Amino acid sequence: MKRISLFIAAAALAAASLSAYTPKVVAHRGHWQPEGSAQNSIRALVKADSVGVDAVELDVWIDATGTVWVNHNKDINGVVIETADSATVAREHLSNGEPIPTLRRFLAVASELRPDIVLEVKTHEDSLREDAAVDAAIAMVNAAGLAPRTTYITFSRRAFERMVARSGCPVQFLSAVEPAELKALGGTAADYNIIHFRKHPTWIDDLHALGLGVNVWTVNKPEDLRWCIDQGVDFITTNEPELLIQILQEQQEK
């Protein structure tokens, strides 16, 4: 009986260890591929919530008059957000017909939904505008009560250091630097393209050994999703959230 009990305890410990490394599902720009959705749209945010993702990634820019907008590209329909005024940007619509959302509007909806937020501040041409984008994003996240559910990400070293200093939230770096350097910079996780982890196969273990998380983007193919899961990463950012959820469920049922 004692041997059976020890076996059960060991099995439970192994299961707990496995579950600890079940990655979080991050919907890249929301769940934008279904009909009627669009990248970085309110619909994509709501759709991501409906399929059970853990987090939604979004991209932000600040315009010339101080409004922060949710959009991936620096322009929308040819209007360069960083140099346009708010009235001009507000006239533009996404591919599904929605008006381009402000960050304030996006966060108001997100605060009523379950997924966490992964907020990328894009690299602006004007570094002072970029500083303003960082500060405004942090202020709006805090005002919406979403700070406990928000992670900040960026390619910009300047924005990264500002978010580490000012946000009080997890900050992940998109520019691939070695794990020890990321630790020294104050990052909480690496958020790198899968090609970097393929190229540096020890980095995942190195990051974990340093107490840092691992986020991999943008992973869409079944074989790549399974590879990330097998490597024990903490977050997988994907354009195929339903596929990733299905693969995770299948693995848990084995």
C-alpha positions, 0 to 999 in steps of 0.5 A: 500500500505504501508503494502504491501511495508513493507511486500516486504521489510521484504521478501527481507531482509529474502532472503538476510539473507538466501543467506548470509548463502548459503555455498561455495562448496569446491571440496575435492582434486578437482572433482576427481570421474569422469572418467579420473580424480584423486585426486589432479590432474590437471584434477580434478582441471579443472573438478571442475571449469567446474561444478561451485564449489567455491573452490578446496582443495589440499594437499602439501608436500615438498621433500628432495630437496625443490620441493613442490608437490600436493598429499594427502598421504605422499607417491606416489606409495610407494615413500615417498615424504618428504625424496625423491629427486625431480627427483625420485618423478617426475617419479611417476604418479597419478591413471589417468596417469597424472604425479604428479603435482608440486604446481607451475604447479597446481597454474599456471593452477588455476590462469586461472580458477575461483575457489578459492584455499584451500591449506592444508600443510600436517604434515611432520615428520621433522618440519623444512621441514614442515616450508619450505613447509609453506614458499614455498607454501606462496611464490608460491601462492603470485607469482601466484597472488592467495593470494586474492583467497587462504585459508590455512588449516592444522592439524599441530599447528606449521604450523597453527601458521606459516601460521597465522603469515606469509601468510596474508590470511585466515587460518583455523584449521583442528584440532578441538579446542573450538571456543574461543581457535581458536579465540585466536590462530588467526584462521579465521575459523574452518575446522572440520570434521562433527562429531565434529559439531554433537558432539558439536551442539553449536559450529557453533553459537559460532564460528559465534558469535566470527566472525569466519567462519565454514567449514565442511568436508568431507560431501558426504551424501545428509542428511548430506549436507542438515544438514550443509546447515540448520545449516548455515555453510559457507563452505562445503568440499565434494567429491560430488560437483555436488550433493551439487550444485544440492541440493543448487539449489533445495533449492533456487528454493523453 
